Amino acid sequence: MALVLMGTEACHLCDQAQALLLQFQGALAVDVLLEDIAESEEQVQRYGVRIPVLLHEETGAELDWPFDSIQLRQWLIQHQCLHSI
């Protein structure tokens, strides 16, 4: 099971989302992968105006930007992605 942060290079919002995720490093019960949507036309169409988007690979649940650390924490808990905090 993994989380995928959908984004692209030179996206300052993607950098902010990644920084928020790093706050939970060590508490995450899943791997986090970074996916550059520019490598797939399908992903550009799906996520182009929404990035960054955090995707739960197993369930398909998505967390669209904007989100803060509180919203991210709640989403991670809801989707059982944390060991503990």
N, CA and C of each residue as an Amber inpcrd file, in Angstrom:
protein
   255
   0.8500000  -1.1710000   0.0000000   0.0000000   0.0000000   0.0000000
   0.8960000   1.2340000   0.0000000   0.4880000   2.2480000  -0.7780000
   1.2960000   3.4590000  -0.8690000   0.4020000   4.6690000  -1.1090000
   0.9560000   5.8140000  -0.7800000   0.3670000   7.0900000  -1.1500000
   1.1850000   7.6410000  -2.2950000   0.5200000   8.2850000  -3.2350000
   1.2120000   8.8830000  -4.3720000   0.8790000  10.3660000  -4.3890000
   1.9190000  11.1940000  -4.3410000   1.7250000  12.6330000  -4.4600000
   1.8510000  12.9850000  -5.9350000   0.7090000  13.3070000  -6.5400000
   0.6760000  13.6710000  -7.9440000   1.0690000  15.1380000  -8.0670000
   2.0440000  15.4100000  -8.9190000   2.5110000  16.7810000  -9.1020000
   3.3570000  16.8820000 -10.3480000   4.2020000  17.8840000 -10.3830000
   5.1240000  18.0550000 -11.4920000   6.2920000  18.9180000 -11.0330000
   7.3400000  18.9390000 -11.8310000   8.5100000  19.7480000 -11.4950000
   8.1550000  21.2270000 -11.5070000   8.8780000  21.9900000 -10.7260000
   8.7320000  23.4470000 -10.6610000   7.3290000  23.8660000 -10.2270000
   6.6840000  23.0480000  -9.4130000   5.3520000  23.3510000  -8.8820000
   5.5370000  23.6990000  -7.4030000   5.4490000  24.9920000  -7.0680000
   5.6820000  25.3940000  -5.6750000   4.6200000  24.8320000  -4.7340000
   3.4060000  24.6360000  -5.2280000   2.3670000  24.0360000  -4.3870000
   2.6850000  22.5730000  -4.0940000   3.2490000  21.8830000  -5.0890000
   3.6620000  20.4880000  -4.8900000   4.7680000  20.4100000  -3.8440000
   5.6800000  21.3750000  -3.8810000   6.7490000  21.4390000  -2.8820000
   6.1620000  21.6460000  -1.4860000   5.1410000  22.4950000  -1.3850000
   4.4930000  22.7360000  -0.0920000   3.8000000  21.4650000   0.4120000
   3.1170000  20.7630000  -0.4780000   2.4470000  19.5200000  -0.0950000
   3.4690000  18.4760000   0.3620000   4.5790000  18.4020000  -0.3390000
   5.6300000  17.4530000   0.0320000   6.1920000  17.8000000   1.4110000
   6.3710000  19.0840000   1.6760000   6.8680000  19.5100000   2.9880000
   5.8870000  19.1300000   4.0950000   4.5880000  19.2650000   3.8290000
   3.5840000  18.8560000   4.8130000   3.6760000  17.3600000   5.0830000
   3.8410000  16.5750000   4.0400000   3.9690000  15.1240000   4.2050000
   5.1980000  14.7600000   5.0290000   6.2710000  15.5060000   4.8430000
   7.5030000  15.2270000   5.5870000   7.3150000  15.3940000   7.0910000
   6.3350000  16.2100000   7.4930000   6.0570000  16.3750000   8.9200000
   5.6140000  15.0580000   9.5580000   5.0920000  14.1450000   8.7380000
   4.5920000  12.8740000   9.2410000   5.5810000  11.7260000   9.0210000
   6.7770000  12.0710000   8.5640000   7.8030000  11.0600000   8.3400000
   8.0510000  10.3120000   9.6460000   8.1280000   9.0250000   9.5780000
   8.3210000   8.2070000  10.7680000   7.0160000   7.7100000  11.3630000
   5.9280000   8.4280000  11.1240000   4.6190000   8.0100000  11.6270000
   3.7860000   7.3510000  10.5320000   4.2210000   7.4820000   9.2960000
   3.4540000   6.9110000   8.1850000   3.5990000   5.3970000   8.1370000
   2.4820000   4.7320000   7.9590000   2.4610000   3.2730000   7.8740000
   2.5180000   2.8060000   6.4250000   2.7150000   3.7430000   5.5120000
   2.7330000   3.4560000   4.0750000   3.9030000   4.1800000   3.4320000
   4.2810000   3.7300000   2.2460000   5.2950000   4.4260000   1.4640000
   4.6520000   5.6170000   0.7800000   5.4670000   6.6410000   0.5060000
   5.0030000   7.8010000  -0.2540000   5.8340000   7.8830000  -1.5260000
   5.1470000   7.9130000  -2.6450000   5.7920000   8.0160000  -3.9450000
   5.4500000   9.3590000  -4.5620000   6.3860000   9.9100000  -5.3290000
   6.1350000  11.1460000  -6.0640000   5.9290000  10.7860000  -7.5260000
   4.8660000  11.2860000  -8.1210000   4.5420000  10.9770000  -9.5110000
   4.4670000  12.2740000 -10.2980000   5.2640000  12.3750000 -11.3600000
   5.2370000  13.5460000 -12.2220000   4.1770000  13.3270000 -13.2930000
   3.0990000  14.0880000 -13.2110000   1.9870000  13.8850000 -14.1400000
   2.3470000  14.2430000 -15.5760000   3.4190000  15.0010000 -15.7670000
   3.8190000  15.4190000 -17.1160000   4.2310000  14.2350000 -17.9790000
   4.4920000  13.1000000 -17.3650000   4.9190000  11.9130000 -18.1040000
   3.7540000  11.1340000 -18.7090000   2.5180000  11.5570000 -18.4250000
   1.3530000  10.8370000 -18.9230000   0.2530000  11.8290000 -19.3100000
  -0.1710000  11.7810000 -20.5570000  -1.2400000  12.6680000 -21.0130000
  -2.5240000  12.4240000 -20.2260000  -2.7880000  11.1680000 -19.8940000
  -3.9770000  10.8350000 -19.1110000  -3.9400000  11.5040000 -17.7400000
  -2.7680000  11.4780000 -17.0990000  -2.6330000  12.1080000 -15.7870000
  -2.7100000  13.6240000 -15.8930000  -2.1580000  14.1920000 -16.9580000
  -2.2580000  15.6360000 -17.1590000  -3.7290000  16.0300000 -17.2670000
  -4.4990000  15.2650000 -18.0190000  -5.9230000  15.5570000 -18.1830000
  -6.6600000  15.4170000 -16.8490000  -6.3120000  14.3920000 -16.0910000
  -7.0240000  14.1240000 -14.8370000  -6.6320000  15.0770000 -13.7130000
  -5.3290000  15.3750000 -13.6140000  -4.8300000  16.1230000 -12.4600000
  -4.2880000  17.5150000 -12.7870000  -4.2010000  17.8760000 -14.0560000
  -3.5090000  19.0910000 -14.4720000  -3.8720000  20.3520000 -13.7270000
  -5.1390000  20.5900000 -13.4650000  -5.5450000  21.8200000 -12.7760000
  -5.7740000  21.5870000 -11.2860000  -5.5100000  20.3550000 -10.8060000
  -5.7840000  20.0170000  -9.4110000  -4.5300000  19.7960000  -8.5740000
  -3.3620000  19.6860000  -9.1880000  -2.1680000  19.3110000  -8.4260000
  -1.8110000  20.3850000  -7.4070000  -1.2240000  19.9460000  -6.3280000
  -0.9130000  18.5770000  -5.9590000  -2.1370000  17.8230000  -5.4520000
  -2.1380000  16.5350000  -5.7060000  -3.1920000  15.6370000  -5.2380000
  -2.5090000  14.4390000  -4.5920000  -2.9560000  14.1110000  -3.3940000
  -2.4480000  12.9330000  -2.7060000  -3.4210000  11.7900000  -2.9750000
  -2.9110000  10.7190000  -3.5500000  -3.7260000   9.5770000  -3.9580000
  -3.3930000   8.3680000  -3.0910000  -4.4150000   7.7560000  -2.5270000
  -4.2560000   6.5030000  -1.7930000  -4.3660000   5.3900000  -2.8330000
  -3.2630000   4.7400000  -3.1260000  -3.2040000   3.7570000  -4.2150000
  -4.2220000   2.6260000  -4.0660000  -4.4000000   2.1490000  -2.8650000
  -5.2580000   0.9850000  -2.6490000  -6.7430000   1.3040000  -2.7810000
  -7.1680000   2.4370000  -2.2270000  -8.6010000   2.7540000  -2.2090000
  -9.0190000   3.7190000  -3.3130000  -8.0580000   4.4380000  -3.8750000
  -8.3820000   5.4450000  -4.8750000  -8.7990000   6.7780000  -4.2750000
  -8.8190000   6.8810000  -2.9510000  -9.1810000   8.1370000  -2.2910000
  -8.1610000   9.2140000  -2.6370000  -8.6450000  10.4350000  -2.8140000
  -7.7740000  11.5450000  -3.1790000  -7.9880000  12.7240000  -2.2270000
  -6.8910000  13.4080000  -1.9410000  -6.9230000  14.6420000  -1.1660000
  -6.3840000  15.7350000  -2.0710000  -7.2610000  16.6420000  -2.4870000
  -6.8760000  17.7280000  -3.3880000  -6.3420000  18.9200000  -2.6060000
  -5.4310000  19.6190000  -3.2260000  -4.9250000  20.8760000  -2.6980000
  -6.0210000  21.9090000  -2.8110000  -6.1740000  22.8170000  -1.9030000
  -5.2800000  23.0920000  -0.7760000  -5.6530000  22.2610000   0.4520000
  -4.6110000  21.8630000   1.1950000  -4.8100000  21.2270000   2.4890000
  -3.6860000  21.6760000   3.4020000  -3.9850000  21.7040000   4.6910000
  -2.9710000  22.0680000   5.6780000  -2.6080000  20.8210000   6.4830000
  -1.7410000  20.9790000   7.4650000  -1.2800000  19.8070000   8.2110000
  -2.4070000  19.1560000   9.0120000  -3.3680000  19.9450000   9.4880000
  -4.4900000  19.3750000  10.2360000  -5.3750000  18.5510000   9.3150000
  -5.7060000  19.0900000   8.1530000  -6.5240000  18.3500000   7.1860000
  -5.7930000  17.0990000   6.6980000  -4.4920000  17.2290000   6.4630000
  -3.7020000  16.0810000   6.0240000  -3.6880000  15.0070000   7.0960000
  -3.4770000  15.3920000   8.3320000  -3.4620000  14.4260000   9.4400000
  -4.7960000  13.6920000   9.5360000  -5.8900000  14.4350000   9.4610000
  -7.2180000  13.8120000   9.5300000  -7.4170000  12.8240000   8.3810000
  -6.9860000  13.2040000   7.1820000  -7.1180000  12.3280000   6.0150000
  -6.2780000  11.0710000   6.1910000  -5.0550000  11.2460000   6.6840000
  -4.1730000  10.0970000   6.9100000  -4.7590000   9.1490000   7.9490000
  -5.3490000   9.6950000   9.0100000  -5.9890000   8.8590000  10.0300000
  -7.1910000   8.1360000   9.4320000  -8.0200000   8.8680000   8.7140000
  -9.2180000   8.2870000   8.1110000  -8.8810000   7.1170000   7.1860000
  -7.7360000   7.2100000   6.5100000  -7.3540000   6.1800000   5.5570000
  -6.2970000   5.2220000   6.1080000  -6.1550000   5.2440000   7.4450000
  -5.2850000   4.3120000   8.1740000  -3.8600000   4.2900000   7.6340000
  -3.3010000   5.4740000   7.4610000  -1.9450000   5.6010000   6.9220000
  -0.9100000   5.9690000   7.9780000  -1.3350000   6.0790000   9.2190000
  -0.4130000   6.4660000  10.2930000  -0.2380000   5.3360000  11.2920000
   1.0090000   5.1690000  11.7680000   1.2430000   4.2560000  12.8820000
   0.6610000   4.8810000  14.1420000   1.1520000   6.0920000  14.4340000
   0.6750000   6.8550000  15.5880000   1.2830000   8.2380000  15.5210000
   0.6420000   9.1380000  16.2280000   1.1900000  10.5160000  16.3190000
   1.1080000  10.9470000  17.7580000
